[in-house]
């Protein structure tokens, strides 16, 4: 999992829309002249950058599509060629949407499952580790750290959705949550397997 992959997952790839990505190929298939291609590209880019209004679509985009694209992207031809139709404003706007990553609703629903499952695992690991023979302060830090890292990770999802610079919160939170819990379990098992039990207190 790369940093870019995490950004795309939560923020999306907003560098261009589907329409902008395939437009050069579409214009070539349509047989547009070299002089007309930059005009259509500029018109589409301007329309998308300015919010994809219906008024600008009717005046600037629709005539270009009608003249160059409907041979392959009419409703009838789209069914035959399995291309997305570009016959209406709604059709064109659908392919002009940029990838904005995971939706807020999906993040919230997945996050609730994520927090619940990891919370239970971290609680069990922390409870077992609390019985280990280990200095009190480091022990408390290791028990609490996975919970803090989990919340940092979860917060990073939403912050990265708005600004990819926050992706480091996701990476740091993920790097500190489960590995620390595994370290707690490992140290606990080492003591269970290899350390002699504490001598029982004398009752005399």
C-alpha positions as CSV (number, residue, x, y, z in Angstrom):
1,X,0.0,0.0,0.0
2,X,1.6,3.2,-1.2
3,X,1.0,6.8,0.0
4,X,-0.6,7.6,-3.3
5,X,-2.9,4.6,-3.1
6,X,-4.2,5.7,0.4
7,X,-4.7,9.2,-1.0
8,X,-6.7,7.9,-3.9
9,X,-8.8,5.7,-1.6
10,X,-9.9,8.5,0.6
11,X,-9.4,11.7,-1.5
12,X,-9.8,10.2,-4.9
13,X,-8.0,11.2,-8.1
14,X,-9.3,14.7,-8.8
15,X,-6.8,15.5,-11.5
16,X,-9.3,14.9,-14.2
17,X,-12.7,13.4,-14.9
18,X,-13.6,10.3,-16.9
19,X,-14.6,12.6,-19.8
20,X,-11.3,14.5,-19.7
21,X,-9.3,11.3,-19.6
22,X,-10.9,9.8,-22.7
23,X,-11.5,13.0,-24.7
24,X,-8.3,12.8,-26.7
25,X,-9.1,9.3,-27.9
26,X,-12.7,10.3,-28.6
27,X,-11.6,13.2,-30.7
28,X,-9.3,11.1,-32.7
29,X,-12.0,8.5,-33.4
30,X,-14.3,11.3,-34.4
31,X,-11.8,12.5,-37.0
32,X,-11.5,16.0,-35.6
33,X,-8.9,18.3,-37.1
34,X,-5.8,19.2,-35.2
35,X,-7.0,22.8,-35.0
36,X,-10.4,21.9,-33.5
37,X,-9.1,19.5,-30.8
38,X,-7.7,22.2,-28.5
39,X,-10.9,24.2,-28.8
40,X,-13.0,21.2,-27.6
41,X,-10.5,20.3,-24.8
42,X,-10.5,23.9,-23.6
43,X,-14.3,24.1,-23.7
44,X,-14.8,20.9,-21.7
45,X,-12.1,21.9,-19.1
46,X,-13.7,25.3,-18.6
47,X,-17.1,23.8,-18.2
48,X,-16.0,21.2,-15.6
49,X,-13.8,23.8,-13.7
50,X,-16.8,26.1,-13.5
51,X,-19.2,23.7,-12.0
52,X,-20.7,22.0,-15.0
53,X,-23.7,24.4,-15.4
54,X,-26.5,23.5,-17.7
55,X,-26.4,26.9,-19.3
56,X,-22.8,26.6,-20.3
57,X,-23.5,23.0,-21.5
58,X,-26.2,24.2,-23.8
59,X,-24.2,27.0,-25.3
60,X,-20.7,25.5,-25.4
61,X,-20.6,21.8,-24.9
62,X,-23.8,20.4,-26.5
63,X,-23.0,21.8,-30.0
64,X,-19.5,20.2,-30.0
65,X,-20.8,16.9,-28.8
66,X,-23.6,16.9,-31.4
67,X,-21.2,17.6,-34.2
68,X,-18.5,15.2,-33.2
69,X,-19.5,12.5,-30.7
70,X,-23.1,11.3,-31.3
71,X,-22.1,9.0,-34.1
72,X,-20.9,6.6,-31.4
73,X,-22.4,8.0,-28.2
74,X,-26.1,8.4,-29.1
75,X,-28.5,6.4,-27.0
76,X,-29.0,3.8,-29.7
77,X,-25.3,3.4,-30.6
78,X,-24.2,3.3,-27.0
79,X,-26.3,0.2,-26.5
80,X,-24.6,-1.4,-29.5
81,X,-21.1,-0.3,-28.7
82,X,-21.4,-0.4,-24.9
83,X,-20.3,3.2,-24.7
84,X,-21.7,5.7,-22.2
85,X,-24.3,7.8,-23.9
86,X,-23.7,11.6,-24.3
87,X,-27.1,12.5,-25.6
88,X,-28.2,14.7,-22.7
89,X,-26.9,17.1,-20.1
90,X,-27.4,14.4,-17.4
91,X,-25.4,11.9,-19.5
92,X,-22.5,14.2,-20.0
93,X,-22.4,15.4,-16.4
94,X,-22.3,11.8,-15.2
95,X,-19.0,11.2,-17.1
96,X,-17.7,14.6,-16.1
97,X,-17.6,13.8,-12.4
98,X,-14.2,13.5,-10.8
99,X,-13.2,10.6,-8.4
100,X,-13.6,12.0,-4.9
101,X,-12.7,8.9,-3.1
102,X,-14.7,7.0,-0.5
103,X,-18.0,8.7,0.3
104,X,-18.5,10.2,3.8
105,X,-21.4,7.7,4.4
106,X,-19.2,4.7,3.5
107,X,-16.4,6.0,5.7
108,X,-18.7,6.4,8.7
109,X,-20.3,3.0,8.3
110,X,-16.9,1.3,7.7
111,X,-15.4,3.3,10.5
112,X,-18.0,2.1,13.0
113,X,-17.2,-1.6,12.2
114,X,-13.5,-0.8,12.2
115,X,-13.6,0.9,15.6
116,X,-15.7,-1.7,17.2
117,X,-13.7,-4.7,16.0
118,X,-10.3,-3.1,16.8
119,X,-11.5,-1.7,20.1
120,X,-12.5,-5.2,21.3
121,X,-9.1,-6.6,20.1
122,X,-7.1,-3.8,21.7
123,X,-9.1,-4.2,25.0
124,X,-8.4,-7.9,25.2
125,X,-4.7,-7.3,24.4
126,X,-4.4,-4.5,26.9
127,X,-6.2,-6.5,29.6
128,X,-3.8,-9.5,29.2
129,X,-0.8,-7.2,29.0
130,X,-1.9,-5.4,32.2
131,X,-1.1,-8.7,34.1
132,X,2.4,-8.8,32.7
133,X,5.5,-8.0,34.8
134,X,6.5,-4.8,33.2
135,X,7.2,-1.2,34.6
136,X,4.0,0.6,35.2
137,X,4.5,3.7,33.1
138,X,5.7,1.9,29.9
139,X,2.9,-0.6,30.4
140,X,0.2,2.1,30.5
141,X,1.7,3.8,27.4
142,X,1.6,0.5,25.5
143,X,-2.0,-0.2,26.6
144,X,-3.3,3.3,25.7
145,X,-1.4,3.9,22.5
146,X,-3.4,1.5,20.2
147,X,-6.6,3.2,21.1
148,X,-5.2,6.7,20.5
149,X,-3.6,5.5,17.2
150,X,-6.9,4.0,16.1
151,X,-8.7,7.3,16.6
152,X,-5.9,9.2,14.8
153,X,-6.3,6.8,11.9
154,X,-10.1,7.1,11.8
155,X,-9.9,10.9,12.0
156,X,-7.4,10.9,9.2
157,X,-9.9,9.2,6.9
158,X,-12.2,12.2,7.0
159,X,-9.4,14.8,7.0
160,X,-7.7,13.2,4.0
161,X,-11.0,13.2,2.2
162,X,-10.9,17.0,2.3
163,X,-7.1,17.5,2.1
164,X,-4.6,14.8,1.0
165,X,-1.9,16.4,3.2
166,X,-3.6,14.6,6.1
167,X,-2.8,11.2,4.7
168,X,0.1,10.9,7.2
169,X,-2.4,10.7,10.0
170,X,-3.8,7.5,8.4
171,X,-0.4,6.1,7.9
172,X,0.9,6.9,11.4
173,X,-2.3,5.7,13.1
174,X,-2.3,2.5,11.2
175,X,1.4,1.9,11.9
176,X,1.0,2.4,15.6
177,X,-2.3,0.7,16.4
178,X,-2.2,-3.0,15.5
179,X,1.6,-3.4,15.7
180,X,1.6,-2.1,19.3
181,X,-1.3,-4.4,20.2
182,X,0.7,-7.3,18.7
183,X,3.7,-6.3,20.8
184,X,1.6,-6.4,23.9
185,X,0.5,-9.9,23.1
186,X,4.0,-11.0,22.2
187,X,5.5,-9.7,25.5
188,X,2.6,-11.3,27.4
189,X,3.2,-14.7,25.8
190,X,6.9,-14.5,26.3
191,X,6.3,-14.0,30.0
192,X,3.7,-16.8,30.2
193,X,6.0,-19.3,28.5
194,X,9.4,-18.5,29.8
195,X,9.2,-16.6,33.1
196,X,8.8,-18.5,36.3
197,X,5.6,-17.7,38.2
198,X,5.8,-15.2,41.0
199,X,6.4,-16.9,44.4
200,X,3.2,-17.1,46.4
201,X,3.2,-14.8,49.4
202,X,3.8,-16.6,52.7
203,X,0.7,-16.9,54.9
204,X,2.8,-17.6,58.1
